[in-house]
Amino acid sequence: MAEVDSGPKFTGLAASFLTHPSAVRGTDGRFHIAYELLLTNAVQFAVDVKRVEVRDPKTHRVLLSLDGRALSSRMNSIAGATTGVTPPDTTLLSPSGSAVVWLDVRARRKADLPDVLQHRVVSSTRPPPGEESIRFSSRIGRVLLRAREPVELGPPVRGGIWTALEGCCDYDTHHRRGLLVVNGNEVVSQRFAIDWIMLDRRHRAWVGDPDRLSSYLSYGQPLIAAADGKVIIVRDGSPDQSPPDNPIPPSVPELPGNRVILRVGPGTYLLYAHMRPGSVQVHVGERVRRGQVLGRLGNSGNSATPHLHLQVQTTRNFLSDGLPFVFNRFRLLGHITERGVSDENIGLRPNGKLPFAPARRPGTRHRRMPLDLDVVRFPDAKSSTERPVRWR
């Protein structure tokens, strides 16, 4: 039975969004809609959020329901999200307080994707002692699902075994939860970003002395254009950081270190960050072809150990909204089984070997996005040119 629209309602909570969400298919075979719901308390009492549901308003189907630990682990105050200091009660909104809910809505089939996402929030007030709490349910926050297909890329490196660290979509990584306030706007530029680290066949990221850059298999690897495009930004000359400890963070403009940014489509820019000093081989205004060498992987900028930070964004500014992307072809080998592995701690391990489990269904994947901790093998540069990139 269709629901009756009873007209405007006071909801107590206001809702907004930090992006225009779109779906991307991951290596798990599912479509992921990763986005953020921003809630603001508009009443005079503190409000405790009990449940957040994402619904398809057309079918009234619940696509995602979060409560208890599942909600508290995916909800932060704005201050907590931007500073990393999480309050003990993450679901409590003070009067005029705001919080972000990190969402990953999944669908098994493309036909199951909704046209619109609607949100139902169940909450209760925390009034002063002696007054009764009021529990209320609000349907708030309708947002269109963007129909645009994710950008399709070729390999960003010349073959080999690589692990995708800090990737999408539903874990507390500094990429996925990387909310920043830039020019007065909240942005999640690293929403779909991946830190790529090369492994050998024994799944080691480094061999020898972790204090030496040359011990890391990633260091010095050629970085290649993953799509045809135009060079928009080039930065070179920043020194490599000394592994394995976290460096003192540089100024905001220098966080990516040596970098190349390509314009690969309308409103679509591709960032390669942390390149080796003196290795950049392209210049601003140059048009590059897929497979062309851009430079070499290094450890410049805000990087503890060598890795390629790769992301797709909406503008030339590396702090703009992050977009989903897929690779046209790669082979899924398995997964790193330990959460929290990153460039910040990989060199602090007793050895360079990462715990690995083979995929239940290893094999070639087409037009998929690697997910957090996936281990993949990219085709070499020669074979990667066999399939043209298709923009849709």
C-alpha positions in Angstrom: 0.0 0.0 0.0 1.4 3.4 -1.0 2.3 5.7 1.9 0.2 8.9 2.2 2.0 12.2 2.1 0.6 14.1 5.1 2.4 17.4 4.2 5.2 19.3 5.9 6.4 18.0 9.3 8.8 19.3 12.0 11.5 16.7 12.2 13.9 18.0 14.8 16.9 16.9 12.7 18.1 18.5 9.5 19.9 16.4 6.9 22.4 17.2 4.1 25.0 15.3 2.1 28.7 15.8 1.3 28.6 14.4 -2.2 26.3 13.4 -5.1 26.4 9.6 -4.6 26.9 7.1 -7.4 27.4 3.4 -7.5 30.5 1.4 -8.2 31.0 -2.3 -8.5 33.7 -3.8 -6.3 35.7 -7.0 -6.4 33.0 -8.6 -4.1 30.6 -8.4 -7.1 28.4 -5.9 -5.3 27.5 -2.4 -6.2 28.7 0.1 -3.5 27.2 3.5 -2.8 29.6 5.2 -0.5 28.5 8.6 0.8 28.0 10.7 3.9 24.8 11.8 5.7 25.2 15.0 7.7 22.7 15.3 10.7 22.2 18.6 12.6 20.2 18.8 15.8 17.6 21.6 15.6 15.9 21.2 19.0 16.8 22.6 22.4 17.7 19.3 24.0 20.4 16.8 23.2 19.3 14.1 20.9 20.4 10.5 20.9 20.3 8.9 17.5 19.1 5.3 17.8 18.8 4.1 14.2 19.6 5.3 10.7 17.9 3.6 7.8 18.4 4.1 4.0 15.3 3.3 2.0 14.2 3.2 -1.6 11.2 5.5 -1.5 9.8 3.9 -4.6 9.6 0.4 -3.2 9.8 1.3 0.5 12.6 -1.3 0.7 15.2 -0.9 3.5 18.6 -0.9 1.8 20.7 -0.4 5.0 19.8 -0.3 8.7 22.3 0.8 11.3 21.8 0.7 15.1 23.8 -0.1 18.2 27.5 -0.7 17.6 27.0 -0.7 13.8 25.8 2.9 14.1 28.1 4.2 16.7 31.2 2.9 14.8 30.0 4.8 11.7 28.9 8.1 13.2 31.2 11.0 14.3 30.7 14.6 15.4 32.0 17.0 12.8 34.7 18.0 15.2 35.6 14.3 15.7 35.7 13.7 12.0 38.0 16.6 11.2 40.3 16.2 14.3 40.3 12.5 14.8 39.3 12.9 18.5 36.2 10.8 18.9 33.8 11.6 21.9 32.7 8.7 24.0 29.1 8.9 22.8 29.3 9.3 19.1 25.5 9.1 18.5 24.6 12.0 20.9 23.9 15.3 19.2 24.1 18.4 21.4 21.7 21.3 20.6 22.8 22.7 17.2 25.4 19.9 17.1 26.2 18.1 13.8 27.5 14.6 13.0 28.3 12.7 9.9 27.1 9.1 9.3 29.5 7.2 7.0 27.3 5.0 4.7 28.0 2.1 2.4 24.8 1.0 0.7 25.2 -2.3 -1.2 23.2 -4.0 -4.0 23.8 -7.3 -5.6 22.5 -6.3 -9.0 22.4 -3.1 -11.0 18.6 -3.5 -11.3 18.4 -3.3 -7.5 19.9 0.2 -7.4 17.4 2.8 -6.4 16.9 6.1 -8.3 16.6 8.0 -5.0 17.9 7.4 -1.5 15.7 8.4 1.4 16.7 8.3 5.1 14.7 7.5 8.2 16.2 8.4 11.6 14.9 7.2 14.9 16.1 9.2 17.9 15.1 10.4 21.4 15.7 13.5 23.3 17.8 13.8 26.5 16.0 16.4 28.5 17.0 17.8 31.9 16.4 15.6 34.9 12.7 15.3 35.8 11.4 15.7 32.3 10.4 12.8 30.0 12.4 11.8 27.0 10.6 12.0 23.6 11.2 9.4 21.0 10.6 10.4 17.4 11.1 9.0 13.9 11.8 11.3 10.9 11.9 10.7 7.2 14.6 13.1 6.1 17.2 13.6 3.4 16.3 12.5 -0.1 19.2 12.4 -2.5 19.3 11.3 -6.2 21.6 8.5 -7.1 23.8 9.9 -9.9 23.5 7.7 -13.0 27.0 8.5 -14.3 29.2 5.4 -14.6 32.5 5.4 -12.7 35.6 6.4 -14.7 37.3 3.4 -16.2 41.1 3.2 -15.9 43.9 1.1 -17.2 46.8 0.0 -14.9 48.6 2.9 -13.1 51.8 0.8 -12.8 53.7 -1.6 -15.1 52.5 -4.9 -13.9 53.3 -6.9 -10.7 51.6 -7.8 -7.5 50.0 -4.8 -5.6 47.9 -4.5 -2.5 45.2 -1.8 -2.2 45.5 -0.2 1.2 43.1 2.3 2.9 40.5 1.5 0.2 36.8 1.7 0.0 34.2 1.3 1.4 33.0 0.4 4.9 36.0 0.5 7.2 37.5 3.2 9.4 40.5 4.2 7.3 41.9 7.7 7.1 40.9 7.7 3.4 37.2 6.8 3.8 36.8 8.9 7.0 38.9 11.7 5.7 36.5 14.7 6.2 38.2 18.1 5.7 36.8 21.6 5.7 38.2 23.3 2.6 37.3 26.9 1.7 34.3 26.7 4.0 33.1 23.4 2.5 33.2 19.9 4.0 34.8 17.5 1.5 35.9 13.9 1.4 38.5 14.0 -1.3 39.9 10.5 -0.4 36.6 8.7 -0.3 37.7 6.1 -3.0 41.4 6.7 -2.9 43.8 3.8 -2.8 47.4 3.5 -1.5 49.1 1.0 -3.7 52.1 -0.9 -2.3 54.0 -3.5 -4.3 54.5 -7.0 -3.0 56.7 -9.9 -4.0 55.4 -13.5 -4.3 55.9 -14.1 -0.6 53.7 -11.0 0.0 56.6 -8.9 1.4 56.5 -5.1 1.0 60.1 -4.7 1.9 63.2 -6.9 2.1 66.3 -6.0 4.1 66.5 -2.8 6.2 63.2 -0.9 6.6 65.1 2.3 7.2 66.3 2.3 3.6 64.1 3.4 0.7 65.7 0.8 -1.6 64.4 -2.0 0.6 60.8 -1.3 -0.4 59.6 -3.1 -3.6 57.4 -0.1 -4.5 60.2 2.4 -4.5 61.3 3.6 -8.0 58.6 1.7 -9.8 57.4 3.3 -13.0 54.0 5.1 -12.8 52.0 5.2 -16.0 49.0 7.1 -17.3 45.9 5.0 -16.5 43.9 7.0 -19.2 44.4 9.4 -22.0 44.4 12.9 -20.6 46.0 16.3 -20.3 48.6 17.2 -17.7 47.1 19.9 -15.4 49.4 19.9 -12.4 53.1 18.9 -12.0 55.1 19.3 -8.7 58.6 18.0 -8.4 61.6 18.6 -6.2 60.3 17.7 -2.8 62.6 15.3 -1.0 61.8 11.8 -0.1 60.9 11.2 3.5 63.0 8.8 5.5 61.2 5.6 6.4 59.7 4.0 8.4 58.3 6.6 10.9 55.7 9.1 10.1 57.2 12.4 9.0 56.3 15.8 10.4 53.3 16.7 8.2 54.2 19.3 5.6 52.0 22.3 4.8 48.6 21.5 3.2 49.7 22.3 -0.4 52.7 19.9 0.0 50.8 16.9 1.5 50.8 14.9 -1.8 54.5 15.7 -2.3 55.7 15.3 -5.9 52.6 14.7 -8.0 51.0 14.7 -11.4 47.3 15.5 -11.9 45.7 14.5 -15.2 42.4 15.7 -16.6 40.9 12.5 -18.0 37.3 13.6 -18.7 34.8 16.4 -18.0 35.0 17.1 -14.2 37.3 14.1 -13.8 40.9 14.4 -12.6 43.4 11.7 -11.7 46.0 12.3 -9.0 49.3 10.5 -8.6 50.9 11.5 -5.3 54.2 10.8 -3.4 56.4 10.5 -6.5 60.2 10.3 -6.3 62.0 13.7 -6.6 63.4 14.4 -10.0 61.5 11.6 -11.7 58.5 13.4 -13.2 58.7 13.1 -17.0 55.7 15.2 -18.2 55.0 18.9 -18.2 51.8 21.0 -17.7 49.7 21.2 -20.9 51.2 17.9 -22.3 48.7 15.4 -23.7 49.5 11.9 -22.6 48.4 8.5 -23.8 47.4 5.6 -21.6 50.5 3.6 -20.7 52.9 6.6 -21.0 55.4 6.9 -18.2 54.7 9.8 -15.9 57.5 9.3 -13.4 58.5 7.0 -10.6 57.0 6.0 -7.2 58.7 7.6 -4.3 58.1 8.7 -0.7 57.7 12.5 -0.8 55.1 14.6 1.0 53.1 13.1 3.9 54.3 9.5 3.4 56.0 7.2 5.9 56.9 4.5 3.4 56.8 4.3 -0.4 53.4 4.0 -1.9 51.3 5.4 -4.8 48.4 7.4 -3.6 45.9 7.3 -6.4 42.5 9.1 -6.5 39.9 10.5 -8.9 38.5 13.9 -8.0 36.1 16.5 -9.4 38.6 19.4 -9.9 42.3 20.1 -10.3 42.5 20.7 -6.5 43.5 17.5 -4.7 41.2 18.5 -1.9 38.0 18.3 -4.0 35.2 15.7 -3.9 36.4 12.1 -4.5 34.9 10.1 -7.2 34.6 6.3 -7.7 36.7 4.5 -10.4 37.2 1.0 -11.8 40.1 -0.7 -13.6 39.3 -2.2 -16.9 41.2 -5.4 -16.1 43.2 -7.0 -13.3 43.6 -10.4 -11.6 42.3 -10.7 -8.0 44.7 -12.9 -6.1 43.5 -12.6 -2.5 43.4 -10.3 0.5 45.6 -9.0 3.3 44.0 -10.5 6.5 45.1 -7.9 9.0 43.1 -4.7 9.3 44.9 -1.4 9.8 47.9 -2.0 7.6 49.0 1.2 6.0 52.1 3.1 4.9 52.3 4.5 8.4 53.1 1.1 10.0 54.2 -1.2 7.3 57.9 -0.5 7.9 57.5 -0.9 11.7 56.6 -4.6 11.4 59.2 -7.2 12.5 59.5 -8.1 8.8 58.1 -7.0 5.5 55.7 -9.9 5.1 51.9 -9.2 5.2 49.4 -11.9 6.2 47.7 -13.1 3.0 44.7 -15.3 2.2 43.8 -16.4 -1.3 40.5 -15.2 -2.8 37.7 -17.7 -2.7 37.3 -17.1 -6.4 40.6 -15.7 -7.8 40.7 -14.7 -11.4 40.4 -11.8 -13.8 38.0 -9.0 -13.0 36.7 -6.5 -15.5 35.5 -3.0 -14.7 35.7 -3.5 -10.9 37.0 -1.4 -8.1 39.5 -3.1 -5.8 38.4 -2.9 -2.2 40.4 -2.4 1.0 43.2 -4.9 1.4 42.7 -6.6 -1.9 45.8 -8.1 -3.5 45.8 -7.9 -7.3 48.1 -8.4 -10.2 48.0 -5.8 -12.9 48.7 -6.8 -16.6 52.1 -5.5 -17.8 52.2 -2.3 -19.9 52.3 -4.1 -23.2 49.2 -6.2 -22.6 47.3 -3.4 -20.9 47.0 -1.6 -24.3 45.0 -4.5 -25.8 41.7 -3.2 -24.5 40.8 0.5 -25.1 39.3 2.5 -22.2 35.6 3.2 -22.8 34.1 6.3 -21.4 30.4 6.0 -20.7 
